[in-house]
Amino acid sequence: MRALGLLLLLLALPAIAQDAAPVVAPSSLFTGDYLLQVIGSFVVVILLLVGVLILLRRFNGVSGQMSGNMRVISSVGVGQRERVVLLQVGDQQMLVGVGPGNVRKIHAFDEPVVEQTASSTPTFSEVWKAALGKTEASS
C-alpha cells in the first residue's frame, strides 16, 4: 500500500511542476532571426546539393550513356540481373554480357552490326534546349 501511494505521488509530480512554470507568451515565427536562420539553412542545403552534383559528374561521368569514344548502342535484359549490351568502341562494335559484378566479352564484330545513323528520336537535352529556345523567343 505504501508503494502504491509513492507511485501515485511520483506520477503526479510532473503535473505539479508544470503548474509552477511561468507562462510565456508564444513568440511570432516571423521574426528576423528566425527567417534568417531558415533562409540560411535553405542556402546551405542547395549549395550542398550542387556540390554533390558536381562531384558526381566529375567522378562518375554522369554524361548519360556516352563517354568519349565508347557508347551503348543497344541493351537487352536476359535475366533478372543479366543483360547483353552492344557497345561501340571507336570503330569497332562489341557484344558483352553484364551480370552482377561480372562483365564478359561475348563477341567483337569486324564490321558494324548497327550502322551509326542520326537518331530519329531526339535526346532529352535536345528537347530541353528546344523548349528553352521557344520560351526565350516568345518572351
MODELLER restraints for C-alpha pairs under 7 A, 6 or more apart:
rsr = mdl.restraints
at = mdl.atoms
rsr.add(forms.Gaussian(group=physical.xy_distance, feature=features.Distance(at['CA:56:A'], at['CA:62:A']), mean=6.77, stdev=0.5))
rsr.add(forms.Gaussian(group=physical.xy_distance, feature=features.Distance(at['CA:65:A'], at['CA:71:A']), mean=5.95, stdev=0.5))
rsr.add(forms.Gaussian(group=physical.xy_distance, feature=features.Distance(at['CA:65:A'], at['CA:72:A']), mean=6.06, stdev=0.5))
rsr.add(forms.Gaussian(group=physical.xy_distance, feature=features.Distance(at['CA:66:A'], at['CA:72:A']), mean=6.95, stdev=0.5))
rsr.add(forms.Gaussian(group=physical.xy_distance, feature=features.Distance(at['CA:69:A'], at['CA:89:A']), mean=5.83, stdev=0.5))
rsr.add(forms.Gaussian(group=physical.xy_distance, feature=features.Distance(at['CA:69:A'], at['CA:90:A']), mean=5.18, stdev=0.5))
rsr.add(forms.Gaussian(group=physical.xy_distance, feature=features.Distance(at['CA:70:A'], at['CA:87:A']), mean=6.96, stdev=0.5))
rsr.add(forms.Gaussian(group=physical.xy_distance, feature=features.Distance(at['CA:70:A'], at['CA:88:A']), mean=5.52, stdev=0.5))
rsr.add(forms.Gaussian(group=physical.xy_distance, feature=features.Distance(at['CA:70:A'], at['CA:89:A']), mean=4.53, stdev=0.5))
rsr.add(forms.Gaussian(group=physical.xy_distance, feature=features.Distance(at['CA:70:A'], at['CA:90:A']), mean=6.40, stdev=0.5))
rsr.add(forms.Gaussian(group=physical.xy_distance, feature=features.Distance(at['CA:71:A'], at['CA:87:A']), mean=5.79, stdev=0.5))
rsr.add(forms.Gaussian(group=physical.xy_distance, feature=features.Distance(at['CA:71:A'], at['CA:88:A']), mean=5.33, stdev=0.5))
rsr.add(forms.Gaussian(group=physical.xy_distance, feature=features.Distance(at['CA:71:A'], at['CA:89:A']), mean=6.82, stdev=0.5))
rsr.add(forms.Gaussian(group=physical.xy_distance, feature=features.Distance(at['CA:72:A'], at['CA:86:A']), mean=6.19, stdev=0.5))
rsr.add(forms.Gaussian(group=physical.xy_distance, feature=features.Distance(at['CA:72:A'], at['CA:87:A']), mean=4.68, stdev=0.5))
rsr.add(forms.Gaussian(group=physical.xy_distance, feature=features.Distance(at['CA:72:A'], at['CA:88:A']), mean=6.32, stdev=0.5))
rsr.add(forms.Gaussian(group=physical.xy_distance, feature=features.Distance(at['CA:73:A'], at['CA:86:A']), mean=5.52, stdev=0.5))
rsr.add(forms.Gaussian(group=physical.xy_distance, feature=features.Distance(at['CA:73:A'], at['CA:87:A']), mean=5.54, stdev=0.5))
rsr.add(forms.Gaussian(group=physical.xy_distance, feature=features.Distance(at['CA:73:A'], at['CA:88:A']), mean=6.46, stdev=0.5))
rsr.add(forms.Gaussian(group=physical.xy_distance, feature=features.Distance(at['CA:74:A'], at['CA:85:A']), mean=5.84, stdev=0.5))
rsr.add(forms.Gaussian(group=physical.xy_distance, feature=features.Distance(at['CA:74:A'], at['CA:86:A']), mean=5.14, stdev=0.5))
rsr.add(forms.Gaussian(group=physical.xy_distance, feature=features.Distance(at['CA:75:A'], at['CA:83:A']), mean=6.70, stdev=0.5))
rsr.add(forms.Gaussian(group=physical.xy_distance, feature=features.Distance(at['CA:75:A'], at['CA:84:A']), mean=5.78, stdev=0.5))
rsr.add(forms.Gaussian(group=physical.xy_distance, feature=features.Distance(at['CA:75:A'], at['CA:85:A']), mean=4.35, stdev=0.5))
rsr.add(forms.Gaussian(group=physical.xy_distance, feature=features.Distance(at['CA:75:A'], at['CA:86:A']), mean=6.23, stdev=0.5))
rsr.add(forms.Gaussian(group=physical.xy_distance, feature=features.Distance(at['CA:76:A'], at['CA:83:A']), mean=5.50, stdev=0.5))
rsr.add(forms.Gaussian(group=physical.xy_distance, feature=features.Distance(at['CA:76:A'], at['CA:84:A']), mean=5.34, stdev=0.5))
rsr.add(forms.Gaussian(group=physical.xy_distance, feature=features.Distance(at['CA:76:A'], at['CA:85:A']), mean=6.46, stdev=0.5))
rsr.add(forms.Gaussian(group=physical.xy_distance, feature=features.Distance(at['CA:77:A'], at['CA:83:A']), mean=4.28, stdev=0.5))
rsr.add(forms.Gaussian(group=physical.xy_distance, feature=features.Distance(at['CA:77:A'], at['CA:84:A']), mean=6.41, stdev=0.5))
rsr.add(forms.Gaussian(group=physical.xy_distance, feature=features.Distance(at['CA:78:A'], at['CA:84:A']), mean=6.89, stdev=0.5))
rsr.add(forms.Gaussian(group=physical.xy_distance, feature=features.Distance(at['CA:81:A'], at['CA:99:A']), mean=5.97, stdev=0.5))
rsr.add(forms.Gaussian(group=physical.xy_distance, feature=features.Distance(at['CA:81:A'], at['CA:100:A']), mean=6.64, stdev=0.5))
rsr.add(forms.Gaussian(group=physical.xy_distance, feature=features.Distance(at['CA:82:A'], at['CA:98:A']), mean=5.62, stdev=0.5))
rsr.add(forms.Gaussian(group=physical.xy_distance, feature=features.Distance(at['CA:82:A'], at['CA:99:A']), mean=4.46, stdev=0.5))
rsr.add(forms.Gaussian(group=physical.xy_distance, feature=features.Distance(at['CA:83:A'], at['CA:97:A']), mean=5.89, stdev=0.5))
rsr.add(forms.Gaussian(group=physical.xy_distance, feature=features.Distance(at['CA:83:A'], at['CA:98:A']), mean=5.14, stdev=0.5))
rsr.add(forms.Gaussian(group=physical.xy_distance, feature=features.Distance(at['CA:83:A'], at['CA:99:A']), mean=6.53, stdev=0.5))
rsr.add(forms.Gaussian(group=physical.xy_distance, feature=features.Distance(at['CA:84:A'], at['CA:95:A']), mean=6.95, stdev=0.5))
rsr.add(forms.Gaussian(group=physical.xy_distance, feature=features.Distance(at['CA:84:A'], at['CA:96:A']), mean=5.78, stdev=0.5))
rsr.add(forms.Gaussian(group=physical.xy_distance, feature=features.Distance(at['CA:84:A'], at['CA:97:A']), mean=4.57, stdev=0.5))
rsr.add(forms.Gaussian(group=physical.xy_distance, feature=features.Distance(at['CA:84:A'], at['CA:98:A']), mean=6.14, stdev=0.5))
rsr.add(forms.Gaussian(group=physical.xy_distance, feature=features.Distance(at['CA:85:A'], at['CA:95:A']), mean=5.75, stdev=0.5))
rsr.add(forms.Gaussian(group=physical.xy_distance, feature=features.Distance(at['CA:85:A'], at['CA:96:A']), mean=5.33, stdev=0.5))
rsr.add(forms.Gaussian(group=physical.xy_distance, feature=features.Distance(at['CA:85:A'], at['CA:97:A']), mean=6.30, stdev=0.5))
rsr.add(forms.Gaussian(group=physical.xy_distance, feature=features.Distance(at['CA:86:A'], at['CA:93:A']), mean=6.83, stdev=0.5))
rsr.add(forms.Gaussian(group=physical.xy_distance, feature=features.Distance(at['CA:86:A'], at['CA:94:A']), mean=5.71, stdev=0.5))
rsr.add(forms.Gaussian(group=physical.xy_distance, feature=features.Distance(at['CA:86:A'], at['CA:95:A']), mean=4.59, stdev=0.5))
rsr.add(forms.Gaussian(group=physical.xy_distance, feature=features.Distance(at['CA:86:A'], at['CA:96:A']), mean=6.49, stdev=0.5))
rsr.add(forms.Gaussian(group=physical.xy_distance, feature=features.Distance(at['CA:87:A'], at['CA:93:A']), mean=5.51, stdev=0.5))
rsr.add(forms.Gaussian(group=physical.xy_distance, feature=features.Distance(at['CA:87:A'], at['CA:94:A']), mean=5.15, stdev=0.5))
rsr.add(forms.Gaussian(group=physical.xy_distance, feature=features.Distance(at['CA:87:A'], at['CA:95:A']), mean=6.32, stdev=0.5))
rsr.add(forms.Gaussian(group=physical.xy_distance, feature=features.Distance(at['CA:88:A'], at['CA:94:A']), mean=6.50, stdev=0.5))
rsr.add(forms.Gaussian(group=physical.xy_distance, feature=features.Distance(at['CA:92:A'], at['CA:109:A']), mean=6.56, stdev=0.5))
rsr.add(forms.Gaussian(group=physical.xy_distance, feature=features.Distance(at['CA:92:A'], at['CA:110:A']), mean=6.53, stdev=0.5))
rsr.add(forms.Gaussian(group=physical.xy_distance, feature=features.Distance(at['CA:92:A'], at['CA:112:A']), mean=6.73, stdev=0.5))
rsr.add(forms.Gaussian(group=physical.xy_distance, feature=features.Distance(at['CA:93:A'], at['CA:108:A']), mean=6.12, stdev=0.5))
rsr.add(forms.Gaussian(group=physical.xy_distance, feature=features.Distance(at['CA:93:A'], at['CA:109:A']), mean=5.45, stdev=0.5))
rsr.add(forms.Gaussian(group=physical.xy_distance, feature=features.Distance(at['CA:93:A'], at['CA:112:A']), mean=5.94, stdev=0.5))
rsr.add(forms.Gaussian(group=physical.xy_distance, feature=features.Distance(at['CA:94:A'], at['CA:107:A']), mean=5.87, stdev=0.5))
rsr.add(forms.Gaussian(group=physical.xy_distance, feature=features.Distance(at['CA:94:A'], at['CA:108:A']), mean=4.37, stdev=0.5))
rsr.add(forms.Gaussian(group=physical.xy_distance, feature=features.Distance(at['CA:94:A'], at['CA:109:A']), mean=5.97, stdev=0.5))
rsr.add(forms.Gaussian(group=physical.xy_distance, feature=features.Distance(at['CA:95:A'], at['CA:105:A']), mean=6.24, stdev=0.5))
rsr.add(forms.Gaussian(group=physical.xy_distance, feature=features.Distance(at['CA:95:A'], at['CA:106:A']), mean=5.40, stdev=0.5))
rsr.add(forms.Gaussian(group=physical.xy_distance, feature=features.Distance(at['CA:95:A'], at['CA:107:A']), mean=5.14, stdev=0.5))
rsr.add(forms.Gaussian(group=physical.xy_distance, feature=features.Distance(at['CA:95:A'], at['CA:108:A']), mean=6.24, stdev=0.5))
rsr.add(forms.Gaussian(group=physical.xy_distance, feature=features.Distance(at['CA:96:A'], at['CA:103:A']), mean=6.73, stdev=0.5))
rsr.add(forms.Gaussian(group=physical.xy_distance, feature=features.Distance(at['CA:96:A'], at['CA:104:A']), mean=5.47, stdev=0.5))
rsr.add(forms.Gaussian(group=physical.xy_distance, feature=features.Distance(at['CA:96:A'], at['CA:105:A']), mean=4.38, stdev=0.5))
rsr.add(forms.Gaussian(group=physical.xy_distance, feature=features.Distance(at['CA:96:A'], at['CA:106:A']), mean=5.05, stdev=0.5))
rsr.add(forms.Gaussian(group=physical.xy_distance, feature=features.Distance(at['CA:96:A'], at['CA:107:A']), mean=6.99, stdev=0.5))
rsr.add(forms.Gaussian(group=physical.xy_distance, feature=features.Distance(at['CA:97:A'], at['CA:103:A']), mean=5.66, stdev=0.5))
rsr.add(forms.Gaussian(group=physical.xy_distance, feature=features.Distance(at['CA:97:A'], at['CA:104:A']), mean=5.17, stdev=0.5))
rsr.add(forms.Gaussian(group=physical.xy_distance, feature=features.Distance(at['CA:97:A'], at['CA:105:A']), mean=6.37, stdev=0.5))
rsr.add(forms.Gaussian(group=physical.xy_distance, feature=features.Distance(at['CA:97:A'], at['CA:106:A']), mean=6.46, stdev=0.5))
rsr.add(forms.Gaussian(group=physical.xy_distance, feature=features.Distance(at['CA:98:A'], at['CA:104:A']), mean=6.61, stdev=0.5))
